[in-house]
C-alpha cells in the first residue's frame, strides 16, 4: 500500500472515530418564534448534574460553544448548590434579571438505559484429516467453539431547555440520546452542536 493510500485510510479512520454518538430524539419550539443573536447576549448555562466535576465539564463545554455569551452557573449561582427553597427561587430570578440575562439554557440527565447484547459462540467441525487415534475419530467429529460474548450499551438521555428570562417562560425544549459517550465533555459538546443545528434548521435561531 503506497503512502497516499495509507493517508486516505488514516483520514477515514479519524472521520469514523469523530462521528457523533448523539441524536435528537424529540424537540418542541414556541410556534412562530425566531431568536436572533442580538436577543441572546447573555445566557446562563445550568447543568443539573449532582457530580460537581461533571457539572463543570458540561457547563464549560456549552460555554465554549456559546463563546462570550455564556455564563456558567457553578460560578454565578455557587451559593445555591443544595436544596432550593421557594424563597431561594425568587432570589435567583431577581438576581438573574438584575444582571441583565436574556436567556437560560438548562441541561438535565433524565435517564440512563443499559442494554446487554448477546453474541452466541460459533461451533465448527475439524476436517477429516485431523483424526488421529482410533475408532473414536472414525465415528465423530472434534468440535471447536468460541465462547459466548456479552456487550453492554449505555444510552444517556439529556433534556435541554431554553428559557426567555424577560418573559419567564420556556421557548424551546429537546431530548437528546447519546450512546456510550467517551466522557461528559464530549457528550456536552455533541449535545450543544446537535441542538444548535436543529434550532437553525427549524428557523428558531436566525443566523
C-alpha positions, 0 to 999 in steps of 0.5 A: 500500500503506497503512502497516499493510500495509507493517508486516505485510510488514516483520514477515514479512520479519524472521520469514523472515530469523530462521528457523533454518538448523539441524536435528537430524539424529540424537540418542541419550539414556541410556534412562530418564534425566531431568536436572533443573536442580538436577543441572546447576549447573555445566557446562563448555562445550568447543568443539573448534574449532582457530580460537581466535576461533571457539572463543570465539564458540561457547563464549560463545554456549552460555554465554549460553544456559546463563546462570550455569551455564556455564563456558567452557573457553578460560578454565578449561582455557587451559593445555591448548590443544595436544596432550593427553597421557594424563597431561594427561587425568587432570589435567583430570578431577581438576581438573574434579571438584575444582571441583565440575562436574556436567556437560560439554557438548562441541561438535565440527565433524565435517564440512563438505559443499559442494554446487554447484547448477546453474541452466541459462540460459533461451533465448527467441525475439524476436517477429516484429516485431523483424526488421529487415534482410533475408532473414536475419530472414525465415528465423530467429529472434534468440535471447536467453539468460541465462547459466548460474548456479552456487550453492554450499551449505555444510552444517556438521555439529556433534556435541554431547555431554553428559557426567555428570562424577560418573559419567564417562560420556556421557548424551546425544549429537546431530548437528546440520546447519546450512546456510550459517550467517551466522557461528559465533555464530549457528550456536552459538546455533541449535545450543544452542536446537535441542538444548535443545528436543529434550532437553525434548521427549524428557523428558531435561531436566525443566523 
